[in-house]
Amino acid sequence: MKKILAGLLLCSSLPLTALAARDDLDELRDSGVNKNEWRLSKYDKLRDIKVYVKNDEGKNIRSFKVEAMFNYPVEDLARLQADVDSYSKWYFTTLESKLLKKVSDKEFIFYMVHDAPVSMPDRDVIMRAAIEPMTKSRPYVLIRMTALPDYLPPKPPYVRMESENYTVKFTPVGKDKTLLESEGFIDPGGVSPTWAINFLQGKGPYANMMGMTRMLQLPKYRDKDQKEPNPFKFFE
């Protein structure tokens, strides 16, 4: 699936019987069963990717969690995460991505534009990434992503996203394996059916895992002689 917002329009126009045929009908509407607990939304056994969703108390839009095992060292994943300009090549529905400011070697602010279907305005978002480097006492990298809707003035016709808040955790598992765990909450803003947003809330994280896998095969991330110095500190 390529577009979260395009999907919203598509889901709104499809009959429920067609959606049920895809075995995703249970995701369209909340059944009220275990609403506040993580429940498996998608499991790709071949690629070792699991996506979960849940309904937090007082929120209509679901939160997401994804777990994925990559056959690449943690340094490669950190290098891809630091390459903000590449996000438009793999990050779900992203048309544009650019670094706005390097606050420090552990913090940066960036801008993204997310695609929307015809007749709906695209969404834009300003994000702050705060890195907690891996150390001897902390055997993982943690990145906290937080939306900064007021960092820049509105840019019509885009709709500014209020929330795209999540964490990304990289944990080495052996020499050339890394467990990625990400958890958070995303609200595209504007006028969109809540049930349709929830239907796709678990799809974006899976698409991102597939995109990262594709990008990590490129020489610039895996070949030592083509790697550029990482501009941010993920390891201490």
N, C-alpha and C positions, 0 to 999 in steps of 0.2 A: 504494500500500500504506500502510495507516494505522498498523499496530501491529507493532513488531518482536517483541514477546513473544507476541502473539496469533498472529503468523506462525509462531513456533516450534511452537506447539500444532497449528496447521493443517498445517504441513509434516510433522509427526510422524504425522498421521492420514491424509494423502493417499497413494494408491499412487504408486510411482515413475513409472509410465507416465503418469499425469496430469501430474506435474511435468515430465516430459520433453517433453510436448506444448507446454509453455510455453517451451521452449528454454533452460531454466535448470538442466537436470540436471547440466551440467558444474560448476555451482557447489555442488552438494550435498555432493560428496565430493572430497577432494583426489586428483588423479590422479598426483601426484608429479612432474609435468612443470613445470620452471621454478618450483619452489615458492618459492624465495627471491627471485624477481624480480617486479616489478609486471606484472600482466596485466590487460587490459581486461575489466571486468565488465559495463559498460553504456555505450553511446554514444548519446546523444540528439542527433542531428545538427541537428534543427530548432531546439532550444533551446541548442545548443552546450554540452552537459554531458557530461563523461567521468568515469566512476568506475572505479577500479582496486583490486585486492586483491592481497595477497601473504602468504606464510607466513614469518614471521621464524624464525630458528634457535631451537629450544627452546620454541616456542610452538605450541599446538594451534589457537588462535583467530587468525584472519587480521587483519592490519592493513588499513586502507583509505586511499585517496587520491582526492580529487575535484578536478576543474578545471571551472570554469564561467565563462562570459563574461556579464556583466550590462550592459544598456543603461541604466545609471544611474551617476552620478558616485560616486566613492569616499566622499564625505561622507555620502551617503544610506545606504550599506551600514554605515558606522561608526555612524550614528545608530540604525539598526535593531539592530545588535549591542549597543549600550549600553542598549537598552530591554528590560531583563531581564524585566519583567512581561509582555511580549508573547510570550515564548518559548512559552508554552502555546498560542499561536495558530498557530505554524508549525514549531516544533522537533519532530522526530520522536518520536512517542508520548508527548509531554509533557502531563501532566494539570495540573500546578501548577508555577509558577516564581515566585521572589521574591528580591529583593536582601536579603542578610543584613548586609553591611557594605561600606562604601566605605572601603577601606584608604588610598587616595590617589587622585589624579586619573589614575593609570595602573594601578590595581589594585583589583579588587573581588571579593567572595565571594558566591556565590548558591546557592540550593537549588532542586532540581527533583524532581518525582515522575514516573516513567515508568509508563505503562499496562501492565497484564498481563491475560491472559484469565481467565475464571472458573476457579476452583480453583487459581490461581497467585497468590502475593502480588505486589503492585506493587513496583517498585524505587524507591529514592530515592538521591540523590547530592548531595554538597556539592562545589561547584566553585570553584576559584580562577582568575580571569582576570588575566593580566599583559600589559599593553599596551606594545609597543615602537613609539612614534609614528613617522610618516613625517617625514623631514627632507630637507634639500637633498642630503645625502650618502647617504641611504637612501630610495630612491624607492618605498617601500611601507609599509603598516601590517602589523605582525605581532602576533598575539594568541596567547598560550600558555595553554591550558586544562588544568588539572590537578585530578584528584579529590582531595578531602581527607576520606577516610572517617571519620577520628577527630575531626573538627572539632566534631561534635555527637554526643551519645549516640544509640544506636540508637532508632528509632521504630517499634516493632512495630505492625502486622504487616508493615511494609515490609522488604524485603531491601536492605541497604546495598550499593551498587555500589562495588567496590574500584578499578575503572579506568574512566575516561572521559577519557582523556588525548589531546589533539590540538592542532594548531596551525591558525590561520586567517590567511591572508595576502591582503591587498587591494592590488592593483597597478593604478594608473590606466593606462588605455590610450586616450589621446586625452581629449577634453573630457568626454564623457558615457558612457564605457565603463570598466568595471572587471573585471579578471581576479581571480577568487577561487580560491585554492588551499588545500585543507585536507588534513591528513594525520594519522593517529593510530590509536589502538587502544581498543576499547570491550569490556568484559566485563560482561554483565548480572548475573553472580553467580548464586547459587542453583544449582538442579539443572536444567540444560538441555542437550540433545544438542549436542555440539560441532559436528557437521556442519550442524545446523539454524541455529546461531548464525552460522556461516560463510556459509550460504546467504543470510542476510539482512544480513550485515555491509556489503555493498555497496549495499544498498537504502536504508538510512537516510540516507546522504549525499545520494543523489539526491532523496529526499523533502524534505530540508532545502533544497536548491537551488530546488525547485519552490515550497516554502513562502515562501522569501525573495522570490522573484519576485512572488508574489501580494501579500505585505505591502508591498513597495516601491512598489506602485501606489497605496497609500493616501496621501491628502493630507498626513497628519502627517509623512511622511518625505520627500515630494517638493516640496510647496508652501512657498515661502519664508515666506509670511505665517502659516503654521500650524506651522512648525518651532519647537520649544522648544530652548533652549541645551543642547548636549551636556554631560552631567555628567562626562564623562571626556575625557582629552586623547589624541586620535589623531593630531594633527598639531602639529609644532613649527616 
